[in-house]
Amino acid sequence: MGRNIFETIRSEINTFFKSEKQYAEHGIDWKRGIMLAGKPGGGKTCLARAIATTSEVPVIYCCLDDSDVFRTLNRVDKTIRSNSPCIVVFEDADSLATNPQARSNILNLLDGLLSVSGVLTIATTNTPEKLDEAFTGRPSRFDSFYILDDPPMAERKKIFMAKLKGSVSDIPAEELEELLKEMSGLSAASVQEVAVCALLSTFKTGKPIDIKILKEAVQKVKKHMKTSGSGMQKLSRGSIGFGHTKTDEYDSDF
């Protein structure tokens, strides 16, 4: 059985921070870069946060759509140099596509970190196709590329049931299975939103959740996604991610 994406990334990070001596022995700069890609609501940010909360080294966050990205990067550079070994998380790397100067600054920062030992960089992007090869085609900047896909059936069930917390215990298992099939293609955030919509409905009526309420919630979320170009961002509530690397697939067993 394969490993889920969180375990795979966690293993890569643990190996990196335990291998300072081996890097030095082979004359390799002790640095690493990981890119997380996927549509909004897919769990990139929460995956990065989950990694951060279990990390034994400092974690430095930097949002690249900051209006004053130049001052932000200068502050990040100083913070990294005084806190290494550490993890640096850059969110919304695709925002650099519309800001050539910011793009140049972040590339200079990444290259400048070659002189700082023990820095592992994690970047997130909704649209990796907007990032040119300066980011995606140079291993010294980002060595690993992970795509976070929509959750498979088993993972949808875990997300859905965890959010409902026993509120559907009276609904036949076969009906729930059919409902989960209807949610195929929904992101982690949207699966959670289906559960939230169903719960809100019961808050209004005081009635228990039934299959009709759940089906209506699925259709409501799908309609929202279809009619709103920014629907996924509005629905995003976060979830640990799952998916596959560019070349390998993994089973998710969170």
ABEGO torsion letter per residue (X at the ends): XBBBAAAAAAAAAAAAAAAAAAAAAAGBBBBBBBBBBEBBGAGAAAAAAAAAAABABBBBBBBAABABAAAAAAAAAAAAAAAOBBBBBBBGAAAAAABAAAAAAAAAAAAAAAABBGBBBBBBBABAAABBAAAAABAAABABBBBBBBBBAAAAAAAAAAAAGGAAAABBAAAAAAAAAAABGBBAAAAAAAAAAAAAAAAAAGBBBBAAAAAAAAAAAAAAAAABAAAAAAABAEBBBBEBBAABBBBBAX
